[in-house]
Amino acid sequence: MLAFDIQSGKLLSQSMNLIFADKPYSYCLSGSIGGEPIIETSLTDKRVKQERGETVVTGRFAKLGIELTQILRNVENHLEEIITLKNSGTQPVTLNQIELGFVADLDKRPGWRLCAIPFRVQLDGSVHDYTTDSLITIASRGGLRNAFYTDRSRPEPPLVEWGSLRSEAWAWGPGDCGLVIIKYNNTAIELSVASPRRQGATNILRFGGVGFSLYGEPSTAHYLEPGQQVTFGATLYIPYKGGLNEAYKCYRDFLDSRGHTFPKDYDPPVHWNVLFDIGWYHSDREKLKRYYTREALFREAEKARACGCEALYLDPGWEVAEGLTLWDEERLGPISDFVKKLKEEYGLRLAFRTILRCYTDYWPHEYLVQHDPHNPARGPIDFGNKKLWELCLCNRSFWKEKLKRILNIARHGVCFIMFDEMDWRGPCYDPKHGHAVPTTPLDHAMAVYNLAREVRKRCPDLLIEVHDPIWPWRGSIYMPTYFQQGFGDRGAYDENWGFEYMWDCLNDLKSGRALALYYYSLGCNIPLYLHINMAADNDNCVFFWWAASTVRHLGIGGKFSHRTIEPIGGLRPFDPEKRFAAYKSQMRIYKRLKPYFVRGTFHGIAENIHLHTLPGKKGGVVNVFNLTEVEKEIQFFIPKELLGGINLPVKGAEAKWNTHGVELRLKLKGLCPALIYIGDAAQEVKSTVATGDGGQKGT
């Protein structure tokens, strides 16, 4: 249990003999009334009282007329903090900066670290893990590194982060123990802000509490009418011991407890993505008629069946034009006939993506986003060498029509839908749409999530993946990973997107960017979905197994690859038949052990060593990777607590057991994966080999 003294600002764990904060709690707001800037750095009329096991702090920011209520309570093993701000004045207040939180003296904490959860490695490959020395340098010189997404084809508000770091959660402490700081808000967009800075002659870190980040999130606190109040998401402070993995597990367990996880019977179909071989033609009718045909799709279905896939996934090309959400019967025939043939002749189900933007001038212009508050005219946006028309999903009339069109396809027995290309492209100012003017990122995000929620309500057997609806691409995400997620009636959608590691996957792994998948798996059980181009992998299938190990819902494709989807400069030369044979072999192994990867518990032995265990099974499956270019001997230890016993059979490595666990050793050539089977999994793989299903190549 944590102890705290809100008068002095001290926050400590007596059992660990650690003091996490030792400076006065920060109560700072800046904003404006009637355009006049106001900065307040302390509370007036501050009162602290104990009631019903809670510590309640009240006070006022007198010039702004803002009342603060802060509640701190010990709940089981953690401290919970909830903060409310209320405009008690007679005029509207705009808040530009919020700096509420515990404060630690960095100069007194050599050897401590602040590490982001769940993205120690951010999606762009940058490391979000800071020693106190680096925090002190940041405090005095700047140089913060929050990953972010930018797109100059849209109006972008400024990032509102004021020299602060943001994450869903943080691990803060020395060595193998410390404090997990979690910000949880499932109704507004809110992240945990940590701010290193100079305070007089002292280097400090402010953490917990409340702070703005991103485009000024939570936007619900930006503007308060008289009498209006906002209650921020809870901040949880949870002590941990046993290293960074335990801090990550702490966050994963917390998300599980809130329903952000997968069900016990979760078994997503392995997809074959037709895009990688057919190509991408961006609504070019002539090219679609030539290349994206019913016959071409069934040729892809044959590849899918040969590889052991369970569903055919249609990326761009199935629509009359991208963004219309109209099945192209002229090219593909009736969807009911297509689904029937796919199932009866190939044993496959159908999956597809739907998008918001449109790449042709089709929709009534009153449905489009009005970006200029003074000019109701609207038209296409230049997007690279293409034009797109941006639809306003907050327009209820358009939202209903989009829902109707999605359901017209989904009701034919579709098993999966991806909600893609629905990223926020700036506020809408059209008062005729029936939404608040201007719309906010939160308004748009909730329109996307509510669309997914309604689709699943009408088609309850569907799996739904939703891309981040604000920043959807590979560099960063905007929404917390858990926001509105939950299977069944617990949320709006099921799966998150695997961060675009699909185009140049081997280079993503070699560069370190794809390590984000490892840390996500450590800190979150919400399934990721990712399809990969086998042509962009190597003959050892190293990225296939990296994805299989870190992504619970897997898709593959690309026996030959198509230049329209390849990175600039193309891919490395390869033998398509050899690569396809390798993938077929690996898929047979994967399918046999699929429960370990889709429903198992992920344990990070190291960044390149992953253990998967299943309830009721002894042992597990270990994925090992040599991510260098040269052969290496890899040696590591797994404690018996993770395996459920000792002296279990092992296949795939030299094993030496003792009373504490097993020491494993193997050699791997460069950029190569290996599988090690322990306990019950070793019996599974013996059965696999005995039935002629093949062994793993390249290990």
C-alpha positions in Angstrom: 0.0 0.0 0.0 1.2 3.5 -0.8 1.3 6.3 1.8 1.0 10.0 0.9 0.9 13.4 2.5 -0.9 15.8 0.3 0.2 18.8 2.4 3.9 18.1 1.7 3.4 16.3 -1.6 5.2 13.1 -0.5 4.3 9.8 -2.1 6.0 6.7 -0.8 6.0 2.9 -0.4 7.1 1.9 3.1 7.5 -1.7 2.2 9.9 -0.9 -0.6 11.5 2.0 1.3 11.0 4.2 -1.8 9.9 7.8 -2.0 8.4 8.5 -5.4 7.6 12.2 -4.9 9.0 14.6 -2.3 8.2 18.2 -3.5 4.9 20.0 -3.0 2.1 18.8 -5.3 1.8 21.0 -8.4 -1.5 23.0 -8.6 -1.1 25.1 -11.8 -3.5 26.3 -14.4 -3.3 28.8 -17.2 -6.1 30.0 -19.3 -8.1 33.1 -20.2 -11.4 34.9 -19.6 -12.6 37.1 -22.3 -9.2 36.8 -24.1 -7.2 38.0 -21.1 -4.4 35.5 -20.2 -4.3 34.3 -16.6 -1.7 32.0 -14.9 -2.2 30.6 -11.4 0.4 28.5 -9.6 -1.3 27.8 -6.4 -4.7 27.1 -4.8 -6.5 29.5 -2.5 -8.8 28.3 0.2 -7.1 24.9 0.1 -8.6 22.4 2.5 -7.8 18.8 3.2 -10.2 16.5 5.0 -10.6 12.8 5.5 -14.1 11.3 4.8 -15.1 7.6 4.3 -11.6 6.5 3.9 -10.8 9.2 1.3 -8.6 12.2 1.3 -10.4 15.1 -0.3 -8.6 18.3 -1.3 -10.6 21.3 -2.3 -9.5 24.8 -3.3 -9.9 27.5 -5.9 -7.9 29.1 -8.7 -9.3 32.4 -7.7 -8.5 34.5 -10.8 -9.9 31.9 -13.2 -12.9 31.1 -10.9 -12.1 27.4 -11.1 -12.9 25.1 -8.2 -10.8 22.0 -7.7 -11.8 18.8 -6.0 -9.2 16.1 -5.7 -10.0 12.7 -4.2 -7.3 10.2 -3.2 -8.1 6.8 -1.9 -6.3 3.5 -1.3 -8.0 0.7 -3.2 -6.6 -2.8 -2.6 -2.9 -2.5 -3.7 -3.0 0.9 -5.3 -3.7 4.6 -4.8 -6.5 6.1 -7.0 -6.7 9.8 -7.8 -9.7 11.6 -9.3 -9.7 15.3 -10.1 -12.7 17.6 -11.0 -12.5 21.2 -12.1 -15.6 23.4 -12.1 -16.2 26.9 -13.4 -17.8 28.6 -10.4 -17.5 32.0 -12.0 -20.0 34.0 -14.2 -17.9 34.0 -17.4 -16.7 31.2 -19.7 -13.1 30.0 -19.1 -10.7 28.7 -21.7 -8.0 26.5 -20.2 -4.7 26.3 -22.2 -2.5 24.5 -19.7 -3.1 22.1 -16.8 -0.2 21.2 -14.6 -1.5 19.0 -11.7 0.6 16.2 -10.3 3.1 14.8 -7.8 6.6 16.2 -8.1 9.9 14.4 -7.6 13.4 16.0 -7.2 15.4 14.3 -9.9 18.7 15.4 -8.5 18.1 13.1 -5.5 17.3 10.0 -7.7 20.4 8.9 -9.5 19.8 5.5 -11.2 16.0 5.9 -11.5 14.2 5.6 -14.8 10.9 6.7 -16.4 9.7 4.1 -18.9 6.6 4.3 -21.1 4.0 1.6 -21.1 2.9 0.0 -23.4 5.3 1.6 -25.9 8.8 1.6 -24.5 9.6 1.5 -28.2 7.3 3.9 -30.0 5.8 3.0 -33.4 8.5 5.0 -35.3 11.3 3.1 -33.5 12.2 5.8 -31.0 12.8 4.7 -27.4 10.5 6.2 -24.8 12.6 5.2 -21.8 14.5 7.8 -19.8 17.2 7.7 -17.1 17.2 10.5 -14.5 20.3 11.9 -16.3 18.4 12.1 -19.6 15.4 13.6 -17.8 17.7 16.2 -16.2 19.2 17.0 -19.6 15.6 17.4 -21.0 14.7 19.6 -18.1 17.5 22.0 -18.8 17.9 21.8 -22.6 14.7 20.4 -24.0 14.7 17.7 -26.6 11.6 15.6 -25.8 10.6 12.9 -28.2 6.9 12.0 -28.3 6.2 10.2 -31.6 3.5 11.9 -33.7 1.8 11.7 -37.0 1.6 14.6 -39.5 -0.2 15.0 -42.8 0.1 18.3 -44.6 -2.9 17.6 -46.8 -5.2 18.4 -43.9 -5.5 21.3 -41.4 -3.6 20.3 -38.3 -4.0 22.0 -34.9 -0.8 22.5 -33.0 0.4 19.8 -30.6 -0.4 21.0 -27.0 2.3 19.3 -25.0 4.4 22.1 -23.5 7.6 20.1 -23.1 5.9 17.1 -21.6 6.1 13.3 -22.3 2.9 11.3 -22.8 2.0 7.7 -22.5 -0.9 5.5 -21.4 1.1 4.6 -18.3 4.6 4.9 -16.9 7.0 2.9 -14.8 8.9 5.1 -12.4 11.5 4.0 -10.0 15.0 2.5 -9.5 16.2 -0.9 -10.7 13.7 -3.8 -10.4 10.9 -2.0 -8.5 8.9 1.1 -8.6 5.6 2.6 -9.3 3.2 2.1 -12.3 1.3 5.3 -13.1 -1.8 4.7 -15.2 -4.2 7.2 -16.6 -7.6 5.6 -17.6 -10.4 7.5 -19.3 -12.7 5.5 -21.6 -15.0 8.5 -22.4 -12.5 11.3 -23.3 -9.1 11.1 -24.9 -6.6 11.4 -22.0 -3.0 10.2 -21.5 -0.6 10.2 -18.6 1.7 13.3 -18.8 5.2 13.4 -17.3 7.0 16.7 -17.3 10.7 17.1 -16.5 11.8 20.7 -16.0 13.8 23.2 -14.0 12.2 24.6 -10.9 14.6 27.3 -9.6 17.9 25.5 -9.1 16.3 22.0 -8.9 15.5 19.5 -11.7 12.1 18.1 -11.1 9.6 15.6 -12.7 5.9 16.2 -12.5 3.8 13.0 -12.9 0.3 11.7 -12.4 -2.5 14.1 -11.9 -3.7 15.9 -15.1 -2.0 17.5 -18.1 -3.0 18.4 -21.6 -1.3 16.5 -24.5 -1.8 15.8 -28.3 -4.2 18.4 -29.8 -5.2 19.6 -26.3 -6.7 16.4 -24.9 -8.8 15.9 -23.0 -10.7 18.5 -25.2 -13.6 18.2 -22.7 -11.6 20.4 -20.4 -10.6 23.1 -22.8 -13.6 25.3 -22.5 -15.9 25.6 -19.4 -19.1 27.5 -19.3 -20.3 29.0 -16.0 -21.3 26.1 -13.7 -19.8 23.5 -16.0 -17.4 20.9 -14.6 -15.2 18.2 -16.0 -14.0 15.1 -14.1 -10.8 13.7 -15.5 -10.0 10.0 -15.9 -8.7 8.2 -12.9 -4.9 8.1 -12.2 -3.8 4.9 -10.5 -0.5 4.5 -8.7 0.5 0.9 -8.4 3.7 -0.4 -6.8 5.5 -3.2 -8.5 8.5 -5.5 -7.9 10.5 -7.8 -10.2 11.6 -5.6 -13.1 10.1 -3.8 -16.0 8.2 -6.9 -17.2 6.2 -6.9 -13.9 5.4 -3.2 -14.5 4.1 -4.1 -18.0 2.1 -7.0 -16.5 0.6 -4.7 -14.0 -0.8 -2.5 -16.8 -2.0 -5.6 -18.8 -3.8 -7.0 -15.7 -5.4 -3.6 -15.2 -6.7 -3.5 -18.7 -7.9 -7.0 -18.4 -9.9 -6.1 -15.3 -11.6 -3.3 -17.3 -12.6 -5.8 -20.0 -10.0 -4.7 -22.6 -8.9 -8.2 -23.6 -10.0 -11.2 -25.6 -12.6 -13.8 -24.7 -11.7 -17.4 -23.7 -13.0 -18.8 -27.0 -11.2 -16.2 -29.2 -10.1 -17.9 -32.4 -9.6 -15.4 -35.3 -9.4 -16.8 -38.8 -6.0 -16.5 -40.5 -6.5 -14.2 -43.5 -5.1 -14.3 -47.0 -4.9 -10.7 -48.3 -5.4 -10.4 -52.0 -3.9 -7.0 -52.2 -0.3 -8.1 -52.2 -0.5 -10.0 -55.5 -3.4 -8.3 -57.3 -2.3 -4.8 -56.6 -3.8 -1.5 -55.7 -5.5 0.6 -58.5 -7.2 3.5 -56.5 -10.6 3.4 -58.1 -9.3 3.3 -61.7 -12.2 1.6 -63.4 -10.3 0.3 -66.4 -7.5 -1.3 -64.3 -10.0 -2.8 -61.8 -11.9 -4.4 -64.7 -8.7 -5.8 -66.0 -6.9 -6.9 -62.8 -9.4 -7.0 -59.9 -11.8 -9.6 -61.2 -13.9 -12.4 -59.8 -11.5 -14.9 -61.5 -8.4 -13.2 -60.0 -10.0 -13.3 -56.5 -10.6 -17.0 -56.7 -7.0 -17.5 -57.9 -6.1 -15.8 -54.6 -8.5 -18.1 -52.8 -6.6 -21.1 -54.2 -3.4 -19.7 -52.7 -5.1 -19.1 -49.4 -6.4 -22.7 -49.3 -2.9 -24.1 -50.2 -1.4 -22.0 -47.3 -4.0 -23.2 -44.8 -5.7 -19.8 -44.4 -9.2 -19.6 -43.1 -10.6 -16.4 -44.7 -10.1 -14.3 -47.9 -9.5 -10.7 -47.0 -10.4 -8.0 -49.5 -8.4 -4.8 -49.2 -9.0 -2.0 -51.8 -10.6 -3.0 -55.0 -14.0 -4.7 -54.2 -16.0 -1.5 -54.3 -17.4 0.3 -57.3 -14.9 3.0 -56.2 -13.0 3.3 -52.9 -15.2 4.9 -50.3 -18.6 4.2 -51.9 -19.1 0.9 -49.8 -20.9 -0.6 -52.8 -20.0 -4.2 -53.8 -19.1 -4.1 -57.5 -21.5 -6.8 -59.0 -20.4 -5.9 -62.5 -16.9 -7.3 -61.9 -17.5 -9.7 -59.0 -21.0 -10.9 -59.3 -23.6 -10.9 -56.4 -21.9 -11.0 -53.0 -24.1 -13.8 -51.8 -22.9 -16.0 -54.7 -19.3 -15.0 -54.1 -19.5 -15.9 -50.4 -21.2 -19.2 -51.2 -18.6 -20.3 -53.7 -15.7 -19.2 -51.4 -17.1 -21.4 -48.6 -18.1 -24.4 -50.7 -15.2 -24.7 -53.1 -12.3 -23.2 -51.0 -13.4 -23.6 -47.4 -12.9 -19.9 -46.8 -14.9 -17.1 -45.2 -15.0 -13.5 -46.4 -13.4 -10.5 -44.8 -13.2 -6.9 -46.1 -12.2 -3.4 -45.2 -14.4 -0.3 -45.3 -13.1 3.3 -45.4 -14.5 6.8 -44.9 -12.8 9.0 -47.4 -13.8 8.7 -51.0 -11.5 8.8 -54.1 -14.2 9.9 -56.5 -16.7 12.8 -56.6 -19.7 10.7 -55.7 -21.4 11.8 -52.5 -23.6 14.8 -52.1 -21.3 17.7 -51.2 -23.4 18.5 -48.1 -22.0 15.3 -46.6 -18.5 16.6 -47.0 -16.4 18.2 -44.2 -16.6 22.0 -44.2 -13.1 23.0 -43.2 -13.5 26.8 -43.6 -16.0 28.3 -41.1 -16.6 31.2 -43.4 -16.9 29.4 -46.7 -19.5 26.6 -47.1 -18.0 25.5 -50.5 -16.1 22.3 -50.3 -14.5 19.9 -52.8 -11.6 17.5 -53.2 -8.4 17.5 -51.3 -5.0 16.9 -53.0 -3.6 13.8 -51.4 -0.3 12.9 -52.9 -0.9 12.3 -56.6 -4.6 11.6 -55.9 -7.7 13.5 -54.9 -10.0 12.6 -52.1 -13.3 13.8 -50.9 -13.6 13.9 -47.1 -16.9 12.8 -45.6 -18.2 14.0 -42.2 -19.2 11.0 -40.1 -20.6 13.3 -37.5 -23.3 14.1 -40.0 -26.1 11.8 -38.8 -27.7 11.5 -42.3 -24.4 10.3 -43.8 -23.6 8.1 -40.8 -26.9 6.2 -41.3 -26.3 5.8 -45.0 -22.8 4.5 -44.3 -24.1 2.0 -41.8 -26.8 0.8 -44.2 -24.2 0.1 -46.9 -21.8 -1.7 -44.6 -24.7 -3.9 -43.4 -25.8 -4.7 -46.9 -22.4 -6.5 -47.3 -21.8 -7.7 -43.8 -25.2 -9.5 -43.5 -24.1 -12.1 -46.2 -22.0 -14.0 -43.8 -18.9 -11.9 -43.6 -16.6 -12.8 -40.7 -14.4 -9.7 -40.3 -14.4 -6.0 -41.1 -11.6 -3.5 -40.9 -12.5 0.1 -40.3 -9.6 1.8 -42.2 -8.8 5.3 -43.6 -11.2 7.0 -41.2 -8.6 9.3 -39.7 -9.6 12.8 -38.6 -8.7 15.4 -41.1 -9.7 18.6 -39.2 -12.8 20.1 -37.7 -16.1 20.4 -39.5 -17.9 23.8 -39.4 -21.2 22.9 -41.1 -24.1 23.8 -38.7 -26.5 21.9 -40.9 -24.9 18.5 -40.0 -26.4 18.6 -36.6 -23.1 18.3 -34.7 -21.3 20.7 -32.4 -19.4 23.4 -34.4 -16.5 22.9 -34.8 -16.2 19.2 -34.3 -13.3 17.8 -32.2 -11.1 14.7 -32.6 -13.3 13.1 -29.9 -16.5 13.9 -31.8 -15.1 12.2 -34.9 -13.6 9.2 -33.0 -16.9 8.5 -31.2 -18.7 8.6 -34.6 -16.3 6.0 -35.9 -16.6 3.8 -32.8 -20.4 4.1 -32.7 -20.6 3.0 -36.3 -18.5 -0.1 -35.5 -20.6 -0.7 -32.4 -23.9 -0.6 -34.4 -22.5 -2.9 -37.1 -21.5 -5.4 -34.6 -24.9 -5.1 -32.8 -26.6 -6.0 -36.1 -24.1 -8.7 -37.0 -22.9 -10.1 -33.6 -20.7 -12.8 -35.1 -18.5 -10.3 -36.8 -14.9 -9.6 -35.7 -14.2 -5.8 -36.1 -10.8 -4.1 -36.2 -10.8 -0.3 -36.0 -7.7 1.7 -37.0 -6.9 4.7 -34.8 -9.5 7.2 -36.1 -7.2 10.2 -35.6 -3.6 9.1 -36.4 -4.0 5.8 -38.3 -0.6 5.2 -39.7 2.7 3.8 -38.6 4.5 6.6 -36.8 2.2 7.0 -33.8 -1.3 6.5 -32.5 -3.5 9.2 -31.0 -6.1 7.2 -29.1 -5.2 5.1 -26.1 -5.0 1.4 -27.1 -8.0 0.5 -24.9 -10.3 3.3 -25.9 -13.9 1.9 -26.4 -12.5 -1.6 -27.0 -14.3 -4.7 -25.8 -15.8 -7.8 -27.2 -19.5 -8.3 -27.2 -21.4 -5.6 -25.4 -18.3 -4.4 -23.4 -17.1 -2.1 -26.2 -17.4 -0.9 -29.7 -14.9 -3.1 -31.5 -12.6 -6.1 -30.9 -9.1 -5.6 -32.4 -6.5 -2.9 -32.9 -4.4 -2.5 -36.0 -0.8 -3.8 -36.1 0.7 -0.3 -36.9 1.3 -0.7 -40.6 4.2 -3.1 -40.4 3.0 -4.8 -43.6 4.8 -3.1 -46.5 8.4 -3.5 -45.7 8.3 -5.8 -42.7 11.8 -7.2 -42.7 13.3 -3.7 -42.6 10.8 -2.8 -39.9 12.3 -5.6 -37.8 15.9 -4.9 -38.6 15.5 -1.2 -37.8 13.9 -1.9 -34.5 10.5 -0.3 -35.3 8.7 -3.6 -35.1 9.9 -4.0 -31.5 6.8 -1.9 -30.7 4.8 -5.1 -31.3 6.8 -6.9 -28.6 6.2 -4.1 -26.0 2.5 -3.9 -26.9 2.2 -7.6 -26.3 3.8 -7.3 -22.9 1.5 -4.5 -21.8 -1.8 -5.3 -23.5 -4.0 -8.3 -24.3 -6.2 -6.4 -26.8 -5.7 -8.4 -30.0 -3.8 -6.9 -32.8 -4.6 -7.6 -36.4 -1.9 -7.4 -39.1 -1.5 -8.9 -42.5 2.0 -9.2 -44.0 3.5 -9.6 -47.5 5.5 -12.8 -47.6 7.5 -11.3 -50.5 8.8 -8.7 -48.1 10.0 -11.4 -45.6 13.0 -13.7 -46.1 13.1 -17.5 -46.8 13.6 -18.1 -43.1 10.1 -16.6 -42.5 11.5 -14.5 -39.7 8.8 -11.8 -39.9 6.1 -14.4 -40.2 7.1 -15.8 -36.8 7.6 -12.3 -35.4 4.1 -11.4 -36.3 2.7 -14.8 -35.2 4.3 -14.3 -31.8 3.2 -10.7 -31.2 0.0 -10.4 -33.2 -3.0 -12.5 -32.2 -4.9 -12.1 -35.5 -2.6 -12.9 -38.4 -2.9 -12.4 -42.1 -0.6 -13.2 -44.9 -0.4 -12.9 -48.7 1.9 -12.0 -51.6 3.3 -15.1 -53.3 4.7 -12.9 -56.0 4.0 -9.3 -54.8 2.9 -6.4 -57.0 4.8 -3.3 -57.7 1.8 -1.1 -56.8 2.1 -2.0 -53.1 5.9 -2.3 -52.7 8.1 0.4 -51.0 10.1 2.8 -53.2 13.0 0.8 -54.6 11.0 -2.4 -54.6 11.8 -5.6 -52.6 14.8 -7.8 -52.5 14.9 -10.5 -55.2 13.4 -13.8 -54.1 12.2 -17.1 -55.5 8.3 -17.0 -55.2 7.9 -20.8 -55.3 10.6 -21.3 -52.6 9.1 -18.6 -50.4 5.6 -19.9 -50.8 6.7 -23.4 -49.9 8.4 -22.1 -46.8 5.2 -20.2 -45.8 3.1 -23.3 -46.3 5.4 -25.3 -44.1 5.4 -22.6 -41.4 1.6 -22.3 -41.6 1.2 -26.0 -40.9 3.2 -25.6 -37.6 1.4 -22.4 -36.7 -2.1 -23.8 -37.2 -1.2 -26.8 -35.0 0.0 -24.5 -32.2 -2.4 -21.6 -32.9 -4.1 -21.6 -29.5 -0.8 -20.7 -27.9 -0.4 -17.6 -30.1 -4.0 -16.4 -30.2 -5.2 -17.2 -26.7 -2.0 -17.8 -24.8 -0.2 -15.6 -22.2 2.7 -13.7 -23.7 5.9 -13.6 -21.6 8.8 -11.5 -22.6 12.0 -13.4 -21.7 13.9 -10.8 -23.8 13.0 -8.6 -26.8 14.0 -11.5 -29.1 12.7 -14.4 -26.9 9.0 -14.8 -26.3 7.3 -17.5 -24.3 3.6 -18.4 -24.9 1.7 -20.5 -22.3 -1.8 -21.8 -22.1 -4.0 -22.3 -19.0 -4.2 -26.0 -18.2 -1.1 -26.9 -20.2 2.4 -27.5 -18.8 5.3 -25.8 -20.6 4.8 -23.6 -23.6 6.1 -22.5 -27.0 9.1 -20.3 -27.2 9.8 -18.0 -30.2 13.5 -17.2 -30.5 14.9 -14.7 -33.0 18.4 -13.8 -34.2 17.8 -10.3 -35.4 21.4 -9.8 -36.5 23.0 -10.7 -39.9 25.4 -13.3 -38.5 25.1 -16.6 -36.8 24.7 -16.5 -33.0 24.5 -18.8 -30.1 21.6 -17.8 -27.9 21.4 -18.9 -24.3 18.6 -18.0 -21.8 16.8 -19.2 -18.7 13.1 -19.7 -18.1 11.9 -20.0 -14.5 9.7 -23.0 -13.6 6.9 -20.7 -12.4 6.2 -19.7 -16.0 6.2 -23.3 -17.2 4.2 -25.0 -14.4 6.9 -27.5 -13.5 10.4 -28.9 -14.1 12.0 -31.7 -16.1 9.5 -31.3 -18.9 10.3 -32.6 -22.4 12.0 -30.0 -24.6 12.3 -30.0 -28.4 14.2 -27.4 -30.4 17.1 -26.6 -28.1 19.6 -28.0 -25.7 18.0 -28.0 -22.2 19.5 -28.1 -18.8 17.0 -28.3 -15.9 17.6 -27.4 -12.3 15.2 -26.8 -9.3 14.5 -23.2 -10.5 13.8 -23.8 -14.2 15.5 -24.6 -17.5 18.5 -23.2 -19.2 18.1 -23.3 -23.0 20.8 -23.0 -25.7 20.7 -23.0 -29.5 22.5 -21.7 -32.5 20.7 -19.5 -35.1 21.9 -18.2 -38.4 21.3 -14.5 -39.2 17.8 -13.1 -39.4 16.3 -16.4 -38.5 13.6 -17.6 -36.1 13.3 -20.8 -34.1 10.6 -22.5 -32.1 11.3 -24.4 -28.9 8.5 -26.7 -27.6 8.3 -27.4 -23.9 6.1 -29.8 -22.0 2.7 -30.4 -23.7 3.8 -28.3 -26.7 6.6 -30.8 -27.3 4.0 -33.6 -27.5 2.0 -31.4 -30.0 5.0 -31.0 -32.3 5.8 -34.7 -32.2 2.3 -35.3 -33.4 2.8 -32.7 -36.1 5.9 -34.4 -37.5 4.4 -37.8 -37.2 1.5 -36.9 -39.4 3.8 -35.5 -42.1 2.9 -31.8 -41.5 6.5 -30.8 -41.8 9.1 -29.2 -39.7 10.4 -25.6 -39.4 12.8 -24.5 -42.1 15.7 -22.3 -41.4 16.0 -23.0 -37.6 
